[in-house]
Amino acid sequence: MTDKRQTPPVDWAAAAAPSLDDLERLAQAAFARLPEPFRALCADVIIRVDDFPDDETLDEMGCETEFDLLGLFRGVGLAQGGSTPRTGQLPNMIWLYRRPLLDYWADHDETLGHLVTHVLVHEIGHHFGFSDEDMEAIEAAAG
């Protein structure tokens, strides 16, 4: 039996791909939903949305294509003393990459909002000093 309360179907013929601004709004909304203590620890982190990572980043991260990286944290994490900026130190930044996110979203069964939230939280985890392995273990333990 079909649930009659479902959301109306999207008019895909008139739909456009989410823009950089759209993804930035999703990221801002995801950040706003985080518990306040986490937001406070990220108060100086800049969140940016770009279409793709630059070539230098792709090379540094060992990416095979420009679609391999969904997000990135750059800076000095809290565990490494990143809460007190040093002279000449660039600000801590998180990048979310629109085109790779959209490509991933198109191939998986999750909402774009969930995906943006997941990647943002993952990159914030790097700001807190967690490695990819740490975060995978935390996610596995959480089910």
Stockholm file with secondary structure:
# STOCKHOLM 1.0

chainA/1-143         MTDKRQTPPVDWAAAAAPSLDDLERLAQAAFARLPEPFRALCADVIIRVDDFPDDETLDEMGCETEFDLLGLFRGVGLAQGGSTPRTGQLPNMIWLYRRPLLDYWADHDETLGHLVTHVLVHEIGHHFGFSDEDMEAIEAAAG
#=GR chainA/1-143 SS CCCTTSCCCCCTTTCCCCCHHHHHHHHHHHHHHSCHHHHHHTTTCEEEEESSCCHHHHHHHTCSSTTSCSEEEESCCGGGTTTSCCTTCCCCEEEEEHHHHHHHHHHSSSCHHHHHHHHHHHHHHHHTTCCHHHHHHHHHHHC
#=GC SS_cons         CCCTTSCCCCCTTTCCCCCHHHHHHHHHHHHHHSCHHHHHHTTTCEEEEESSCCHHHHHHHTCSSTTSCSEEEESCCGGGTTTSCCTTCCCCEEEEEHHHHHHHHHHSSSCHHHHHHHHHHHHHHHHTTCCHHHHHHHHHHHC
//
